[in-house]
Amino acid sequence: MAAARPARDHLDWPFFGPEHRAYAERLDAFAAEGLSGLDHHDVDGTCRTLVRRLGAAGLLDVAVAAPDRDASAISSRALCLARETLAWHDGLADFAFAMQGLGTGAIAFAGAPELKAAVLPKVRAGAFVAAFALSEKDAGSDVAAMTCAARADGDAYVLDGEKTWISNGGIADVYTVFARTGEAPGTRGISAFAVFADDPGFSIVERIDVMAPHPLATIRFDGCRIPAERRLGASGEGFKLAMRTLDVFRASVAAAALGFARRALDEATAHARGRRMLGATLADLQLTKAALGDMATGVDAAALLTFRAAWRRDVQGLPTTKEAAMAKMTATETAQTVIDRAVQLFGGRGVRVGETVERLYREIRALRIYEGATEVQKLIVARALLEEPGR
């Protein structure tokens, strides 16, 4: 049997203090009760239930800023610990948690006080579901190709166009939407807006099914008129706002991958100890030991990069664009390798639907793509390196 909770040896590293160890215990206590009795075949209903439970437990306070603060007040280390722990237990729980923060980051950074007061407490309490609407059919990593537009019309903006691959699309109450307002070419002509699901002109075009199910949709704006005060920040600064939000949460994607990888390692280790073959156990075979050694080393290397990025932001107050990109790239790619090896160690059981390692195999794949694919992270790291003084 695999462990019922993730190992906590890394909390002794100098990145953490007693408050983080206490928070990790709180997370495990929640997981033991709050993740029970879920029907993962009802993805929409399960996500709403998870959001409510996370809010009731006060755990969303780590991901969603209070109305009198902005997203810079979010603790990266606490955010990473939460995602690592929730991902170890249940990938959908990690998703539900993370999207509440990502969907409200721009509102917390740049929303009008009245908007923040109306939205953030409800999201923190789990009463509102949030979404982040940046991607389009032909504008994923290339945000400058965005065509969804917003035009000023008196004391309002009118939005037209589509967004796709929107997490929580179809169940969210509030969407942070990025649209072209045309102040300048490329990314300098994009603004951000808060759109509610009941705004006239807003609709769900298509629900999208993926290999690890979670709420995902294409959304449309047909003359969707919203008050001008729901613009987030200055006109034309939406891209900067999106990047500020992603910078807060990108290291936490690495932490989620880390949680998946740790669970795969735990499952593989337990299986190797108990699986009898060739007159011994699977763990007695040298090739098994070599695989487990590689897996454990990869997990710790990814963890060091992940928590370095979080510590650098929390403690040193320094930019972490390069460090978070390194962590995201390394942790997601490492987790893919670790989980693949776990499936291999399980043999035929590893590909049976319902096995933990089979679920992990499906869940990890998307993390190598969303919030910037691995190839994009390499470009971010290289660009930062080339711009460093003295290089």
Rosetta blueprint (number, residue, H / E / L):
1 M L
2 A L
3 A L
4 A L
5 R L
6 P L
7 A L
8 R L
9 D H
10 H H
11 L H
12 D H
13 W L
14 P L
15 F L
16 F L
17 G L
18 P H
19 E H
20 H H
21 R H
22 A H
23 Y H
24 A H
25 E H
26 R H
27 L H
28 D H
29 A H
30 F H
31 A H
32 A H
33 E H
34 G H
35 L L
36 S L
37 G L
38 L L
39 D L
40 H L
41 H L
42 D L
43 V H
44 D H
45 G H
46 T H
47 C H
48 R H
49 T H
50 L H
51 V H
52 R H
53 R H
54 L H
55 G H
56 A H
57 A L
58 G L
59 L H
60 L H
61 D H
62 V H
63 A L
64 V L
65 A L
66 A L
67 P L
68 D L
69 R L
70 D L
71 A H
72 S H
73 A H
74 I L
75 S L
76 S H
77 R H
78 A H
79 L H
80 C H
81 L H
82 A H
83 R H
84 E H
85 T H
86 L H
87 A H
88 W H
89 H H
90 D L
91 G H
92 L H
93 A H
94 D H
95 F H
96 A H
97 F H
98 A H
99 M H
100 Q H
101 G H
102 L H
103 G H
104 T H
105 G H
106 A H
107 I H
108 A H
109 F H
110 A H
111 G L
112 A L
113 P H
114 E H
115 L H
116 K H
117 A H
118 A H
119 V H
120 L H
121 P H
122 K H
123 V H
124 R H
125 A H
126 G L
127 A L
128 F L
129 V L
130 A E
131 A E
132 F E
133 A E
134 L L
135 S L
136 E E
137 K L
138 D L
139 A E
140 G L
141 S L
142 D L
143 V H
144 A H
145 A H
146 M L
147 T L
148 C L
149 A E
150 A E
151 R E
152 A E
153 D E
154 G L
155 D L
156 A E
157 Y E
158 V E
159 L E
160 D E
161 G E
162 E E
163 K E
164 T E
165 W E
166 I E
167 S E
168 N L
169 G L
170 G L
171 I L
172 A L
173 D L
174 V E
175 Y E
176 T E
177 V E
178 F E
179 A E
180 R E
181 T L
182 G L
183 E L
184 A L
185 P L
186 G H
187 T H
188 R H
189 G H
190 I E
191 S E
192 A E
193 F E
194 A E
195 V E
196 F E
197 A L
198 D L
199 D L
200 P L
201 G L
202 F E
203 S E
204 I E
205 V E
206 E E
207 R E
208 I L
209 D L
210 V L
211 M L
212 A L
213 P L
214 H L
215 P L
216 L E
217 A E
218 T E
219 I E
220 R E
221 F E
222 D E
223 G E
224 C E
225 R E
226 I E
227 P E
228 A H
229 E H
230 R H
231 R E
232 L E
233 G L
234 A L
235 S L
236 G L
237 E E
238 G H
239 F H
240 K H
241 L H
242 A H
243 M H
244 R H
245 T H
246 L H
247 D H
248 V H
249 F H
250 R H
251 A H
252 S H
253 V H
254 A H
255 A H
256 A H
257 A H
258 L H
259 G H
260 F H
261 A H
262 R H
263 R H
264 A H
265 L H
266 D H
267 E H
268 A H
269 T H
270 A H
271 H H
272 A H
273 R H
274 G H
275 R L
276 R E
277 M E
278 L L
279 G L
280 A E
281 T E
282 L H
283 A H
284 D H
285 L L
286 Q H
287 L H
288 T H
289 K H
290 A H
291 A H
292 L H
293 G H
294 D H
295 M H
296 A H
297 T H
298 G H
299 V H
300 D H
301 A H
302 A H
303 A H
304 L H
305 L H
306 T H
307 F H
308 R H
309 A H
310 A H
311 W H
312 R H
313 R H
314 D H
315 V H
316 Q H
317 G L
318 L L
319 P L
320 T L
321 T H
322 K H
323 E H
324 A H
325 A H
326 M H
327 A H
328 K H
329 M H
330 T H
331 A H
332 T H
333 E H
334 T H
335 A H
336 Q H
337 T H
338 V H
339 I H
340 D H
341 R H
342 A H
343 V H
344 Q H
345 L H
346 F H
347 G H
348 G H
349 R H
350 G H
351 V H
352 R L
353 V L
354 G L
355 E L
356 T H
357 V H
358 E H
359 R H
360 L H
361 Y H
362 R H
363 E H
364 I H
365 R H
366 A H
367 L H
368 R L
369 I L
370 Y L
371 E L
372 G L
373 A L
374 T H
375 E H
376 V H
377 Q H
378 K H
379 L H
380 I H
381 V H
382 A H
383 R H
384 A H
385 L H
386 L H
387 E H
388 E L
389 P L
390 G L
391 R L
